[in-house]
Amino acid sequence: MDLQCEIVTPMDIIYTAPVGLVTVPGEKGEFTVLKNHAPIISVLSEGKIRVIGKDGQENFFDCKSGVVECKSNKIVILIHE
């Protein structure tokens, strides 16, 4: 099973796709989530979310604050952009 990523704002789902990796600005520092990552929930700080899709395309999303949850190869990022 691929790592699935969904990025959600209060207004819309702005990204949903299988990904190779996701890097987020955690409250205690930036961290990267890869396939089979241990379950985690973290508060996000202001910064950039970096997503590399399965096709190798790199995307960046602005984040003012938010929350990320990763479990069972699904990462959901709730952000205020």
N, CA, C and O atoms as a Maestro MAE file, in Angstrom:
{
 s_m_m2io_version
 :::
 2.0.0
}

f_m_ct {
 s_m_title
 :::
 protein
 m_atom[324] {
  # First column is atom index #
  i_m_mmod_type
  r_m_x_coord
  r_m_y_coord
  r_m_z_coord
  i_m_residue_number
  s_m_chain_name
  s_m_pdb_residue_name
  s_m_pdb_atom_name
  i_m_atomic_number
  :::
  1 25 0.846 -1.192 0.000 1 A "MET " " N  " 7
  2 3 0.000 0.000 0.000 1 A "MET " " CA " 6
  3 2 0.886 1.248 0.000 1 A "MET " " C  " 6
  4 15 1.846 1.338 0.765 1 A "MET " " O  " 8
  5 25 0.554 2.200 -0.858 2 A "ASP " " N  " 7
  6 3 1.276 3.463 -0.935 2 A "ASP " " CA " 6
  7 2 0.956 4.348 0.252 2 A "ASP " " C  " 6
  8 15 -0.043 4.144 0.943 2 A "ASP " " O  " 8
  9 25 1.815 5.337 0.485 3 A "LEU " " N  " 7
  10 3 1.544 6.378 1.471 3 A "LEU " " CA " 6
  11 2 0.586 7.365 0.829 3 A "LEU " " C  " 6
  12 15 0.922 7.985 -0.180 3 A "LEU " " O  " 8
  13 25 -0.599 7.520 1.397 4 A "GLN " " N  " 7
  14 3 -1.608 8.437 0.890 4 A "GLN " " CA " 6
  15 2 -1.550 9.738 1.694 4 A "GLN " " C  " 6
  16 15 -1.434 9.708 2.919 4 A "GLN " " O  " 8
  17 25 -1.628 10.873 1.007 5 A "CYS " " N  " 7
  18 3 -1.567 12.172 1.665 5 A "CYS " " CA " 6
  19 2 -2.800 12.982 1.319 5 A "CYS " " C  " 6
  20 15 -3.246 13.015 0.172 5 A "CYS " " O  " 8
  21 25 -3.345 13.641 2.344 6 A "GLU " " N  " 7
  22 3 -4.470 14.546 2.151 6 A "GLU " " CA " 6
  23 2 -4.174 15.819 2.934 6 A "GLU " " C  " 6
  24 15 -3.897 15.767 4.132 6 A "GLU " " O  " 8
  25 25 -4.233 16.962 2.254 7 A "ILE " " N  " 7
  26 3 -4.025 18.256 2.905 7 A "ILE " " CA " 6
  27 2 -5.348 19.007 2.841 7 A "ILE " " C  " 6
  28 15 -5.912 19.212 1.766 7 A "ILE " " O  " 8
  29 25 -5.835 19.416 4.019 8 A "VAL " " N  " 7
  30 3 -7.164 20.001 4.147 8 A "VAL " " CA " 6
  31 2 -7.067 21.369 4.812 8 A "VAL " " C  " 6
  32 15 -6.368 21.536 5.811 8 A "VAL " " O  " 8
  33 25 -7.780 22.352 4.242 9 A "THR " " N  " 7
  34 3 -7.919 23.674 4.859 9 A "THR " " CA " 6
  35 2 -9.362 23.796 5.352 9 A "THR " " C  " 6
  36 15 -10.176 22.914 5.080 9 A "THR " " O  " 8
  37 25 -9.693 24.868 6.068 10 A "PRO " " N  " 7
  38 3 -11.089 25.038 6.480 10 A "PRO " " CA " 6
  39 2 -12.063 25.143 5.296 10 A "PRO " " C  " 6
  40 15 -13.262 24.920 5.459 10 A "PRO " " O  " 8
  41 25 -11.551 25.479 4.119 11 A "MET " " N  " 7
  42 3 -12.415 25.689 2.965 11 A "MET " " CA " 6
  43 2 -12.484 24.510 1.996 11 A "MET " " C  " 6
  44 15 -13.487 24.335 1.304 11 A "MET " " O  " 8
  45 25 -11.409 23.690 1.941 12 A "ASP " " N  " 7
  46 3 -11.369 22.689 0.880 12 A "ASP " " CA " 6
  47 2 -10.266 21.655 1.121 12 A "ASP " " C  " 6
  48 15 -9.383 21.855 1.954 12 A "ASP " " O  " 8
  49 25 -10.332 20.570 0.391 13 A "ILE " " N  " 7
  50 3 -9.223 19.622 0.298 13 A "ILE " " CA " 6
  51 2 -8.337 20.150 -0.828 13 A "ILE " " C  " 6
  52 15 -8.768 20.200 -1.979 13 A "ILE " " O  " 8
  53 25 -7.104 20.546 -0.508 14 A "ILE " " N  " 7
  54 3 -6.255 21.164 -1.526 14 A "ILE " " CA " 6
  55 2 -5.276 20.185 -2.169 14 A "ILE " " C  " 6
  56 15 -4.669 20.497 -3.193 14 A "ILE " " O  " 8
  57 25 -5.121 19.006 -1.576 15 A "TYR " " N  " 7
  58 3 -4.218 18.016 -2.166 15 A "TYR " " CA " 6
  59 2 -4.621 16.639 -1.674 15 A "TYR " " C  " 6
  60 15 -4.881 16.448 -0.486 15 A "TYR " " O  " 8
  61 25 -4.674 15.694 -2.575 16 A "THR " " N  " 7
  62 3 -4.891 14.300 -2.199 16 A "THR " " CA " 6
  63 2 -4.264 13.415 -3.286 16 A "THR " " C  " 6
  64 15 -4.622 13.499 -4.460 16 A "THR " " O  " 8
  65 25 -3.323 12.571 -2.863 17 A "ALA " " N  " 7
  66 3 -2.614 11.724 -3.816 17 A "ALA " " CA " 6
  67 2 -1.685 10.768 -3.081 17 A "ALA " " C  " 6
  68 15 -1.348 10.995 -1.919 17 A "ALA " " O  " 8
  69 25 -1.268 9.692 -3.760 18 A "PRO " " N  " 7
  70 3 -0.207 8.864 -3.202 18 A "PRO " " CA " 6
  71 2 1.114 9.618 -3.310 18 A "PRO " " C  " 6
  72 15 1.372 10.288 -4.311 18 A "PRO " " O  " 8
  73 25 1.949 9.509 -2.280 19 A "VAL " " N  " 7
  74 3 3.195 10.277 -2.228 19 A "VAL " " CA " 6
  75 2 4.366 9.386 -1.855 19 A "VAL " " C  " 6
  76 15 4.200 8.278 -1.345 19 A "VAL " " O  " 8
  77 25 5.569 9.913 -2.131 20 A "GLY " " N  " 7
  78 3 6.799 9.243 -1.720 20 A "GLY " " CA " 6
  79 2 7.231 9.684 -0.339 20 A "GLY " " C  " 6
  80 15 7.701 8.885 0.470 20 A "GLY " " O  " 8
  81 25 7.059 11.003 -0.075 21 A "LEU " " N  " 7
  82 3 7.390 11.538 1.244 21 A "LEU " " CA " 6
  83 2 6.707 12.869 1.454 21 A "LEU " " C  " 6
  84 15 6.328 13.555 0.505 21 A "LEU " " O  " 8
  85 25 6.558 13.222 2.733 22 A "VAL " " N  " 7
  86 3 5.987 14.502 3.139 22 A "VAL " " CA " 6
  87 2 6.865 15.057 4.254 22 A "VAL " " C  " 6
  88 15 7.175 14.350 5.213 22 A "VAL " " O  " 8
  89 25 7.266 16.324 4.131 23 A "THR " " N  " 7
  90 3 8.020 17.003 5.175 23 A "THR " " CA " 6
  91 2 7.159 18.138 5.705 23 A "THR " " C  " 6
  92 15 6.649 18.952 4.935 23 A "THR " " O  " 8
  93 25 6.998 18.190 7.029 24 A "VAL " " N  " 7
  94 3 6.129 19.194 7.653 24 A "VAL " " CA " 6
  95 2 6.893 19.980 8.718 24 A "VAL " " C  " 6
  96 15 7.851 19.474 9.303 24 A "VAL " " O  " 8
  97 25 6.456 21.239 8.968 25 A "PRO " " N  " 7
  98 3 7.087 22.058 10.005 25 A "PRO " " CA " 6
  99 2 6.475 21.760 11.378 25 A "PRO " " C  " 6
  100 15 5.569 22.466 11.819 25 A "PRO " " O  " 8
  101 25 6.962 20.732 12.043 26 A "GLY " " N  " 7
  102 3 6.449 20.373 13.364 26 A "GLY " " CA " 6
  103 2 6.752 21.446 14.392 26 A "GLY " " C  " 6
  104 15 7.679 22.238 14.221 26 A "GLY " " O  " 8
  105 25 5.976 21.467 15.449 27 A "GLU " " N  " 7
  106 3 6.150 22.462 16.516 27 A "GLU " " CA " 6
  107 2 7.550 22.389 17.128 27 A "GLU " " C  " 6
  108 15 8.095 23.408 17.553 27 A "GLU " " O  " 8
  109 25 8.129 21.193 17.174 28 A "LYS " " N  " 7
  110 3 9.469 21.026 17.755 28 A "LYS " " CA " 6
  111 2 10.531 20.804 16.688 28 A "LYS " " C  " 6
  112 15 11.630 20.338 16.987 28 A "LYS " " O  " 8
  113 25 10.201 21.137 15.442 29 A "GLY " " N  " 7
  114 3 11.151 20.999 14.347 29 A "GLY " " CA " 6
  115 2 10.558 20.257 13.172 29 A "GLY " " C  " 6
  116 15 9.589 19.509 13.302 29 A "GLY " " O  " 8
  117 25 11.158 20.480 12.038 30 A "GLU " " N  " 7
  118 3 10.712 19.858 10.802 30 A "GLU " " CA " 6
  119 2 10.947 18.349 10.854 30 A "GLU " " C  " 6
  120 15 11.961 17.889 11.380 30 A "GLU " " O  " 8
  121 25 9.998 17.582 10.301 31 A "PHE " " N  " 7
  122 3 10.208 16.145 10.202 31 A "PHE " " CA " 6
  123 2 9.573 15.600 8.926 31 A "PHE " " C  " 6
  124 15 8.668 16.203 8.349 31 A "PHE " " O  " 8
  125 25 10.073 14.449 8.509 32 A "THR " " N  " 7
  126 3 9.633 13.822 7.265 32 A "THR " " CA " 6
  127 2 8.920 12.515 7.571 32 A "THR " " C  " 6
  128 15 9.332 11.747 8.441 32 A "THR " " O  " 8
  129 25 7.836 12.283 6.833 33 A "VAL " " N  " 7
  130 3 7.064 11.048 6.943 33 A "VAL " " CA " 6
  131 2 7.258 10.256 5.654 33 A "VAL " " C  " 6
  132 15 7.056 10.772 4.555 33 A "VAL " " O  " 8
  133 25 7.650 9.004 5.810 34 A "LEU " " N  " 7
  134 3 7.813 8.076 4.692 34 A "LEU " " CA " 6
  135 2 6.826 6.919 4.865 34 A "LEU " " C  " 6
  136 15 6.168 6.800 5.898 34 A "LEU " " O  " 8
  137 25 6.735 6.081 3.851 35 A "LYS " " N  " 7
  138 3 5.880 4.891 3.916 35 A "LYS " " CA " 6
  139 2 6.252 4.059 5.145 35 A "LYS " " C  " 6
  140 15 7.429 3.931 5.480 35 A "LYS " " O  " 8
  141 25 5.252 3.499 5.807 36 A "ASN " " N  " 7
  142 3 5.387 2.662 7.005 36 A "ASN " " CA " 6
  143 2 5.905 3.428 8.229 36 A "ASN " " C  " 6
  144 15 6.484 2.829 9.135 36 A "ASN " " O  " 8
  145 25 5.702 4.736 8.257 37 A "HIS " " N  " 7
  146 3 6.088 5.552 9.410 37 A "HIS " " CA " 6
  147 2 5.262 5.121 10.629 37 A "HIS " " C  " 6
  148 15 4.109 4.712 10.495 37 A "HIS " " O  " 8
  149 25 5.853 5.217 11.790 38 A "ALA " " N  " 7
  150 3 5.123 4.926 13.028 38 A "ALA " " CA " 6
  151 2 3.977 5.922 13.179 38 A "ALA " " C  " 6
  152 15 4.093 7.058 12.721 38 A "ALA " " O  " 8
  153 25 2.876 5.524 13.809 39 A "PRO " " N  " 7
  154 3 1.769 6.452 14.024 39 A "PRO " " CA " 6
  155 2 2.240 7.686 14.799 39 A "PRO " " C  " 6
  156 15 3.028 7.583 15.740 39 A "PRO " " O  " 8
  157 25 1.738 8.859 14.381 40 A "ILE " " N  " 7
  158 3 2.129 10.107 15.016 40 A "ILE " " CA " 6
  159 2 1.027 11.146 14.836 40 A "ILE " " C  " 6
  160 15 0.341 11.181 13.814 40 A "ILE " " O  " 8
  161 25 0.877 11.983 15.843 41 A "ILE " " N  " 7
  162 3 0.045 13.181 15.768 41 A "ILE " " CA " 6
  163 2 0.924 14.315 16.262 41 A "ILE " " C  " 6
  164 15 1.577 14.193 17.299 41 A "ILE " " O  " 8
  165 25 0.944 15.429 15.517 42 A "SER " " N  " 7
  166 3 1.797 16.549 15.895 42 A "SER " " CA " 6
  167 2 1.131 17.875 15.537 42 A "SER " " C  " 6
  168 15 0.362 17.964 14.580 42 A "SER " " O  " 8
  169 25 1.441 18.896 16.323 43 A "VAL " " N  " 7
  170 3 1.027 20.260 16.020 43 A "VAL " " CA " 6
  171 2 2.029 20.824 15.019 43 A "VAL " " C  " 6
  172 15 3.226 20.548 15.103 43 A "VAL " " O  " 8
  173 25 1.531 21.613 14.076 44 A "LEU " " N  " 7
  174 3 2.392 22.222 13.072 44 A "LEU " " CA " 6
  175 2 2.600 23.704 13.360 44 A "LEU " " C  " 6
  176 15 1.721 24.378 13.898 44 A "LEU " " O  " 8
  177 25 3.767 24.192 12.995 45 A "SER " " N  " 7
  178 3 4.114 25.598 13.131 45 A "SER " " CA " 6
  179 2 4.104 26.244 11.750 45 A "SER " " C  " 6
  180 15 3.868 25.576 10.744 45 A "SER " " O  " 8
  181 25 4.359 27.537 11.713 46 A "GLU " " N  " 7
  182 3 4.423 28.252 10.449 46 A "GLU " " CA " 6
  183 2 5.610 27.759 9.632 46 A "GLU " " C  " 6
  184 15 6.710 27.581 10.155 46 A "GLU " " O  " 8
  185 25 5.372 27.543 8.353 47 A "GLY " " N  " 7
  186 3 6.433 27.086 7.468 47 A "GLY " " CA " 6
  187 2 5.861 26.515 6.192 47 A "GLY " " C  " 6
  188 15 4.729 26.816 5.815 47 A "GLY " " O  " 8
  189 25 6.646 25.694 5.533 48 A "LYS " " N  " 7
  190 3 6.248 25.074 4.268 48 A "LYS " " CA " 6
  191 2 6.084 23.570 4.447 48 A "LYS " " C  " 6
  192 15 6.870 22.922 5.137 48 A "LYS " " O  " 8
  193 25 5.067 23.039 3.823 49 A "ILE " " N  " 7
  194 3 4.881 21.599 3.720 49 A "ILE " " CA " 6
  195 2 5.430 21.194 2.364 49 A "ILE " " C  " 6
  196 15 5.060 21.770 1.341 49 A "ILE " " O  " 8
  197 25 6.302 20.216 2.355 50 A "ARG " " N  " 7
  198 3 6.912 19.722 1.115 50 A "ARG " " CA " 6
  199 2 6.392 18.323 0.847 50 A "ARG " " C  " 6
  200 15 6.492 17.435 1.695 50 A "ARG " " O  " 8
  201 25 5.836 18.136 -0.340 51 A "VAL " " N  " 7
  202 3 5.280 16.847 -0.734 51 A "VAL " " CA " 6
  203 2 5.961 16.410 -2.028 51 A "VAL " " C  " 6
  204 15 6.005 17.166 -2.998 51 A "VAL " " O  " 8
  205 25 6.484 15.204 -2.039 52 A "ILE " " N  " 7
  206 3 7.016 14.629 -3.269 52 A "ILE " " CA " 6
  207 2 6.094 13.480 -3.658 52 A "ILE " " C  " 6
  208 15 6.000 12.471 -2.959 52 A "ILE " " O  " 8
  209 25 5.419 13.655 -4.786 53 A "GLY " " N  " 7
  210 3 4.465 12.666 -5.265 53 A "GLY " " CA " 6
  211 2 5.156 11.407 -5.761 53 A "GLY " " C  " 6
  212 15 6.375 11.385 -5.931 53 A "GLY " " O  " 8
  213 25 4.383 10.369 -5.989 54 A "LYS " " N  " 7
  214 3 4.922 9.110 -6.511 54 A "LYS " " CA " 6
  215 2 5.579 9.311 -7.872 54 A "LYS " " C  " 6
  216 15 6.447 8.531 -8.266 54 A "LYS " " O  " 8
  217 25 5.164 10.364 -8.598 55 A "ASP " " N  " 7
  218 3 5.742 10.665 -9.904 55 A "ASP " " CA " 6
  219 2 7.028 11.490 -9.797 55 A "ASP " " C  " 6
  220 15 7.636 11.826 -10.813 55 A "ASP " " O  " 8
  221 25 7.440 11.815 -8.568 56 A "GLY " " N  " 7
  222 3 8.658 12.593 -8.353 56 A "GLY " " CA " 6
  223 2 8.452 14.092 -8.348 56 A "GLY " " C  " 6
  224 15 9.392 14.843 -8.086 56 A "GLY " " O  " 8
  225 25 7.225 14.550 -8.637 57 A "GLN " " N  " 7
  226 3 6.948 15.989 -8.652 57 A "GLN " " CA " 6
  227 2 6.915 16.537 -7.234 57 A "GLN " " C  " 6
  228 15 6.287 15.962 -6.345 57 A "GLN " " O  " 8
  229 25 7.602 17.658 -7.034 58 A "GLU " " N  " 7
  230 3 7.697 18.296 -5.725 58 A "GLU " " CA " 6
  231 2 6.684 19.432 -5.645 58 A "GLU " " C  " 6
  232 15 6.612 20.275 -6.539 58 A "GLU " " O  " 8
  233 25 5.898 19.446 -4.560 59 A "ASN " " N  " 7
  234 3 4.909 20.497 -4.329 59 A "ASN " " CA " 6
  235 2 5.146 21.111 -2.953 59 A "ASN " " C  " 6
  236 15 5.559 20.422 -2.020 59 A "ASN " " O  " 8
  237 25 4.881 22.411 -2.836 60 A "PHE " " N  " 7
  238 3 5.007 23.110 -1.566 60 A "PHE " " CA " 6
  239 2 3.686 23.779 -1.216 60 A "PHE " " C  " 6
  240 15 2.995 24.309 -2.086 60 A "PHE " " O  " 8
  241 25 3.342 23.748 0.076 61 A "PHE " " N  " 7
  242 3 2.122 24.379 0.568 61 A "PHE " " CA " 6
  243 2 2.479 25.219 1.794 61 A "PHE " " C  " 6
  244 15 3.243 24.783 2.655 61 A "PHE " " O  " 8
  245 25 1.917 26.433 1.863 62 A "ASP " " N  " 7
  246 3 2.141 27.302 3.017 62 A "ASP " " CA " 6
  247 2 1.319 26.811 4.199 62 A "ASP " " C  " 6
  248 15 0.195 26.335 4.041 62 A "ASP " " O  " 8
  249 25 1.902 26.937 5.380 63 A "CYS " " N  " 7
  250 3 1.222 26.529 6.613 63 A "CYS " " CA " 6
  251 2 1.460 27.598 7.670 63 A "CYS " " C  " 6
  252 15 2.605 27.912 7.994 63 A "CYS " " O  " 8
  253 25 0.382 28.155 8.205 64 A "LYS " " N  " 7
  254 3 0.517 29.092 9.327 64 A "LYS " " CA " 6
  255 2 0.440 28.331 10.650 64 A "LYS " " C  " 6
  256 15 1.138 28.654 11.612 64 A "LYS " " O  " 8
  257 25 -0.414 27.324 10.677 65 A "SER " " N  " 7
  258 3 -0.556 26.448 11.843 65 A "SER " " CA " 6
  259 2 -1.377 25.245 11.407 65 A "SER " " C  " 6
  260 15 -1.976 25.249 10.332 65 A "SER " " O  " 8
  261 25 -1.402 24.227 12.237 66 A "GLY " " N  " 7
  262 3 -2.191 23.063 11.881 66 A "GLY " " CA " 6
  263 2 -1.856 21.847 12.717 66 A "GLY " " C  " 6
  264 15 -1.189 21.931 13.748 66 A "GLY " " O  " 8
  265 25 -2.346 20.703 12.236 67 A "VAL " " N  " 7
  266 3 -2.159 19.419 12.902 67 A "VAL " " CA " 6
  267 2 -1.923 18.364 11.830 67 A "VAL " " C  " 6
  268 15 -2.524 18.413 10.757 67 A "VAL " " O  " 8
  269 25 -1.048 17.413 12.124 68 A "VAL " " N  " 7
  270 3 -0.815 16.302 11.211 68 A "VAL " " CA " 6
  271 2 -1.030 14.995 11.963 68 A "VAL " " C  " 6
  272 15 -0.643 14.857 13.124 68 A "VAL " " O  " 8
  273 25 -1.656 14.033 11.276 69 A "GLU " " N  " 7
  274 3 -1.814 12.691 11.820 69 A "GLU " " CA " 6
  275 2 -1.358 11.704 10.759 69 A "GLU " " C  " 6
  276 15 -1.724 11.816 9.589 69 A "GLU " " O  " 8
  277 25 -0.562 10.748 11.178 70 A "CYS " " N  " 7
  278 3 -0.116 9.690 10.274 70 A "CYS " " CA " 6
  279 2 -0.361 8.351 10.950 70 A "CYS " " C  " 6
  280 15 0.069 8.123 12.080 70 A "CYS " " O  " 8
  281 25 -1.058 7.469 10.244 71 A "LYS " " N  " 7
  282 3 -1.225 6.091 10.714 71 A "LYS " " CA " 6
  283 2 -1.644 5.227 9.544 71 A "LYS " " C  " 6
  284 15 -2.347 5.689 8.645 71 A "LYS " " O  " 8
  285 25 -1.226 4.000 9.550 72 A "SER " " N  " 7
  286 3 -1.585 3.010 8.522 72 A "SER " " CA " 6
  287 2 -1.350 3.532 7.112 72 A "SER " " C  " 6
  288 15 -2.197 3.362 6.234 72 A "SER " " O  " 8
  289 25 -0.193 4.172 6.891 73 A "ASN " " N  " 7
  290 3 0.203 4.701 5.578 73 A "ASN " " CA " 6
  291 2 -0.766 5.742 5.017 73 A "ASN " " C  " 6
  292 15 -0.922 5.862 3.802 73 A "ASN " " O  " 8
  293 25 -1.411 6.489 5.905 74 A "LYS " " N  " 7
  294 3 -2.235 7.636 5.495 74 A "LYS " " CA " 6
  295 2 -1.841 8.823 6.355 74 A "LYS " " C  " 6
  296 15 -1.828 8.744 7.583 74 A "LYS " " O  " 8
  297 25 -1.520 9.924 5.689 75 A "ILE " " N  " 7
  298 3 -1.166 11.145 6.396 75 A "ILE " " CA " 6
  299 2 -2.218 12.198 6.072 75 A "ILE " " C  " 6
  300 15 -2.476 12.500 4.906 75 A "ILE " " O  " 8
  301 25 -2.820 12.753 7.122 76 A "VAL " " N  " 7
  302 3 -3.824 13.806 6.970 76 A "VAL " " CA " 6
  303 2 -3.258 15.053 7.637 76 A "VAL " " C  " 6
  304 15 -2.863 15.029 8.802 76 A "VAL " " O  " 8
  305 25 -3.226 16.150 6.867 77 A "ILE " " N  " 7
  306 3 -2.683 17.416 7.363 77 A "ILE " " CA " 6
  307 2 -3.798 18.447 7.327 77 A "ILE " " C  " 6
  308 15 -4.321 18.780 6.263 77 A "ILE " " O  " 8
  309 25 -4.155 18.948 8.501 78 A "LEU " " N  " 7
  310 3 -5.166 20.000 8.620 78 A "LEU " " CA " 6
  311 2 -4.422 21.305 8.842 78 A "LEU " " C  " 6
  312 15 -3.721 21.451 9.844 78 A "LEU " " O  " 8
  313 25 -4.561 22.265 7.919 79 A "ILE " " N  " 7
  314 3 -3.782 23.489 8.019 79 A "ILE " " CA " 6
  315 2 -4.634 24.742 7.914 79 A "ILE " " C  " 6
  316 15 -5.726 24.745 7.346 79 A "ILE " " O  " 8
  317 25 -4.093 25.791 8.477 80 A "HIS " " N  " 7
  318 3 -4.594 27.143 8.268 80 A "HIS " " CA " 6
  319 2 -3.531 27.796 7.402 80 A "HIS " " C  " 6
  320 15 -2.394 27.971 7.841 80 A "HIS " " O  " 8
  321 25 -3.892 28.160 6.172 81 A "GLU " " N  " 7
  322 3 -2.884 28.695 5.248 81 A "GLU " " CA " 6
  323 2 -2.859 30.197 5.227 81 A "GLU " " C  " 6
  324 15 -2.063 30.790 4.498 81 A "GLU " " O  " 8
  :::
 }
 m_bond[323] {
  # First column is bond index #
  i_m_from
  i_m_to
  i_m_order
  :::
  1 1 2 1
  2 2 3 1
  3 3 4 2
  4 3 5 1
  5 5 6 1
  6 6 7 1
  7 7 8 2
  8 7 9 1
  9 9 10 1
  10 10 11 1
  11 11 12 2
  12 11 13 1
  13 13 14 1
  14 14 15 1
  15 15 16 2
  16 15 17 1
  17 17 18 1
  18 18 19 1
  19 19 20 2
  20 19 21 1
  21 21 22 1
  22 22 23 1
  23 23 24 2
  24 23 25 1
  25 25 26 1
  26 26 27 1
  27 27 28 2
  28 27 29 1
  29 29 30 1
  30 30 31 1
  31 31 32 2
  32 31 33 1
  33 33 34 1
  34 34 35 1
  35 35 36 2
  36 35 37 1
  37 37 38 1
  38 38 39 1
  39 39 40 2
  40 39 41 1
  41 41 42 1
  42 42 43 1
  43 43 44 2
  44 43 45 1
  45 45 46 1
  46 46 47 1
  47 47 48 2
  48 47 49 1
  49 49 50 1
  50 50 51 1
  51 51 52 2
  52 51 53 1
  53 53 54 1
  54 54 55 1
  55 55 56 2
  56 55 57 1
  57 57 58 1
  58 58 59 1
  59 59 60 2
  60 59 61 1
  61 61 62 1
  62 62 63 1
  63 63 64 2
  64 63 65 1
  65 65 66 1
  66 66 67 1
  67 67 68 2
  68 67 69 1
  69 69 70 1
  70 70 71 1
  71 71 72 2
  72 71 73 1
  73 73 74 1
  74 74 75 1
  75 75 76 2
  76 75 77 1
  77 77 78 1
  78 78 79 1
  79 79 80 2
  80 79 81 1
  81 81 82 1
  82 82 83 1
  83 83 84 2
  84 83 85 1
  85 85 86 1
  86 86 87 1
  87 87 88 2
  88 87 89 1
  89 89 90 1
  90 90 91 1
  91 91 92 2
  92 91 93 1
  93 93 94 1
  94 94 95 1
  95 95 96 2
  96 95 97 1
  97 97 98 1
  98 98 99 1
  99 99 100 2
  100 99 101 1
  101 101 102 1
  102 102 103 1
  103 103 104 2
  104 103 105 1
  105 105 106 1
  106 106 107 1
  107 107 108 2
  108 107 109 1
  109 109 110 1
  110 110 111 1
  111 111 112 2
  112 111 113 1
  113 113 114 1
  114 114 115 1
  115 115 116 2
  116 115 117 1
  117 117 118 1
  118 118 119 1
  119 119 120 2
  120 119 121 1
  121 121 122 1
  122 122 123 1
  123 123 124 2
  124 123 125 1
  125 125 126 1
  126 126 127 1
  127 127 128 2
  128 127 129 1
  129 129 130 1
  130 130 131 1
  131 131 132 2
  132 131 133 1
  133 133 134 1
  134 134 135 1
  135 135 136 2
  136 135 137 1
  137 137 138 1
  138 138 139 1
  139 139 140 2
  140 139 141 1
  141 141 142 1
  142 142 143 1
  143 143 144 2
  144 143 145 1
  145 145 146 1
  146 146 147 1
  147 147 148 2
  148 147 149 1
  149 149 150 1
  150 150 151 1
  151 151 152 2
  152 151 153 1
  153 153 154 1
  154 154 155 1
  155 155 156 2
  156 155 157 1
  157 157 158 1
  158 158 159 1
  159 159 160 2
  160 159 161 1
  161 161 162 1
  162 162 163 1
  163 163 164 2
  164 163 165 1
  165 165 166 1
  166 166 167 1
  167 167 168 2
  168 167 169 1
  169 169 170 1
  170 170 171 1
  171 171 172 2
  172 171 173 1
  173 173 174 1
  174 174 175 1
  175 175 176 2
  176 175 177 1
  177 177 178 1
  178 178 179 1
  179 179 180 2
  180 179 181 1
  181 181 182 1
  182 182 183 1
  183 183 184 2
  184 183 185 1
  185 185 186 1
  186 186 187 1
  187 187 188 2
  188 187 189 1
  189 189 190 1
  190 190 191 1
  191 191 192 2
  192 191 193 1
  193 193 194 1
  194 194 195 1
  195 195 196 2
  196 195 197 1
  197 197 198 1
  198 198 199 1
  199 199 200 2
  200 199 201 1
  201 201 202 1
  202 202 203 1
  203 203 204 2
  204 203 205 1
  205 205 206 1
  206 206 207 1
  207 207 208 2
  208 207 209 1
  209 209 210 1
  210 210 211 1
  211 211 212 2
  212 211 213 1
  213 213 214 1
  214 214 215 1
  215 215 216 2
  216 215 217 1
  217 217 218 1
  218 218 219 1
  219 219 220 2
  220 219 221 1
  221 221 222 1
  222 222 223 1
  223 223 224 2
  224 223 225 1
  225 225 226 1
  226 226 227 1
  227 227 228 2
  228 227 229 1
  229 229 230 1
  230 230 231 1
  231 231 232 2
  232 231 233 1
  233 233 234 1
  234 234 235 1
  235 235 236 2
  236 235 237 1
  237 237 238 1
  238 238 239 1
  239 239 240 2
  240 239 241 1
  241 241 242 1
  242 242 243 1
  243 243 244 2
  244 243 245 1
  245 245 246 1
  246 246 247 1
  247 247 248 2
  248 247 249 1
  249 249 250 1
  250 250 251 1
  251 251 252 2
  252 251 253 1
  253 253 254 1
  254 254 255 1
  255 255 256 2
  256 255 257 1
  257 257 258 1
  258 258 259 1
  259 259 260 2
  260 259 261 1
  261 261 262 1
  262 262 263 1
  263 263 264 2
  264 263 265 1
  265 265 266 1
  266 266 267 1
  267 267 268 2
  268 267 269 1
  269 269 270 1
  270 270 271 1
  271 271 272 2
  272 271 273 1
  273 273 274 1
  274 274 275 1
  275 275 276 2
  276 275 277 1
  277 277 278 1
  278 278 279 1
  279 279 280 2
  280 279 281 1
  281 281 282 1
  282 282 283 1
  283 283 284 2
  284 283 285 1
  285 285 286 1
  286 286 287 1
  287 287 288 2
  288 287 289 1
  289 289 290 1
  290 290 291 1
  291 291 292 2
  292 291 293 1
  293 293 294 1
  294 294 295 1
  295 295 296 2
  296 295 297 1
  297 297 298 1
  298 298 299 1
  299 299 300 2
  300 299 301 1
  301 301 302 1
  302 302 303 1
  303 303 304 2
  304 303 305 1
  305 305 306 1
  306 306 307 1
  307 307 308 2
  308 307 309 1
  309 309 310 1
  310 310 311 1
  311 311 312 2
  312 311 313 1
  313 313 314 1
  314 314 315 1
  315 315 316 2
  316 315 317 1
  317 317 318 1
  318 318 319 1
  319 319 320 2
  320 319 321 1
  321 321 322 1
  322 322 323 1
  323 323 324 2
  :::
 }
}
